[in-house]
Amino acid sequence: MPETILQEAQRLVMGARQASYGHPADDFARTGRMWGAILGIPDVTPELVGLCMAAVKISREVNAHKRDNLTDLAGYSQTVALIHERKGTE
């Protein structure tokens, strides 16, 4: 039976992606600092970075269906949950 979108997202977030980029709280905090500097605003929170990345995937999916968009959307949802877990706000 083929892997579902949710299974694929879970495998990627908890395996290869985390091994490559570190915990999403750390990765997205770095990204949020860079976005804030580029935009001339305070740092963007890690949670908002994850939600913004999910929005990119929704925008792409609205334009044209691609399985990767849905997999990444599920993955970004999981990363936001991991950030909340680490902060104790889950």
C-alpha positions as CSV (number, residue, x, y, z in Angstrom):
1,M,0.0,0.0,0.0
2,P,1.4,3.4,-0.9
3,E,2.4,5.9,1.8
4,T,-0.2,8.5,2.6
5,I,0.5,12.2,2.5
6,L,0.3,12.3,6.3
7,Q,2.7,9.3,6.7
8,E,5.1,10.9,4.2
9,A,5.0,14.2,6.0
10,Q,5.6,12.6,9.4
11,R,8.6,10.6,8.0
12,L,10.1,13.7,6.5
13,V,9.6,16.0,9.5
14,M,10.7,13.6,12.1
15,G,13.6,12.1,10.0
16,A,15.4,13.6,7.1
17,R,14.3,17.2,7.5
18,Q,15.1,17.4,11.3
19,A,18.4,15.7,10.7
20,S,19.3,18.2,8.0
21,Y,17.9,21.4,9.6
22,G,17.6,20.8,13.3
23,H,14.5,21.2,15.4
24,P,11.9,23.5,13.6
25,A,11.9,25.8,16.6
26,D,15.6,26.6,16.0
27,D,15.4,26.6,12.2
28,F,12.3,28.8,12.1
29,A,13.7,31.2,14.7
30,R,16.7,31.8,12.4
31,T,14.4,32.3,9.5
32,G,12.2,34.6,11.5
33,R,15.2,36.8,12.5
34,M,16.2,37.0,8.8
35,W,12.7,37.9,7.7
36,G,12.4,40.5,10.3
37,A,15.7,42.1,9.3
38,I,14.8,42.0,5.6
39,L,11.3,43.5,6.3
40,G,12.6,46.0,8.9
41,I,10.3,44.6,11.6
42,P,10.8,42.7,14.8
43,D,11.6,39.0,14.5
44,V,8.9,36.8,13.1
45,T,8.1,34.1,15.6
46,P,8.9,30.5,14.7
47,E,5.2,29.6,14.8
48,L,4.4,32.4,12.3
49,V,7.2,31.2,10.0
50,G,5.7,27.8,10.0
51,L,2.2,29.2,9.2
52,C,3.6,31.5,6.5
53,M,5.3,28.5,4.9
54,A,2.0,26.6,5.0
55,A,0.4,29.6,3.3
56,V,2.9,29.3,0.5
57,K,2.0,25.7,0.0
58,I,-1.7,26.5,0.0
59,S,-1.2,29.2,-2.6
60,R,0.7,26.8,-4.8
61,E,-1.9,24.2,-4.5
62,V,-4.7,26.6,-5.4
63,N,-2.7,27.3,-8.6
64,A,-2.1,23.7,-9.5
65,H,-2.4,20.4,-7.6
66,K,0.8,18.8,-6.8
67,R,1.1,16.1,-4.1
68,D,4.3,17.7,-2.7
69,N,2.2,20.8,-1.8
70,L,-0.1,18.8,0.4
71,T,2.7,16.8,1.9
72,D,4.6,20.0,2.8
73,L,1.4,21.6,4.1
74,A,0.9,18.6,6.5
75,G,4.6,18.8,7.4
76,Y,4.5,22.5,8.2
77,S,1.5,21.8,10.5
78,Q,3.5,19.2,12.3
79,T,6.5,21.6,12.7
80,V,4.2,24.2,14.3
81,A,3.0,21.5,16.7
82,L,6.6,20.6,17.5
83,I,7.4,24.2,18.3
84,H,4.4,24.4,20.6
85,E,5.4,21.1,22.3
86,R,8.9,22.5,22.9
87,K,7.5,25.7,24.4
88,G,5.0,23.8,26.5
89,T,2.0,25.6,24.8
90,E,0.7,22.4,23.2
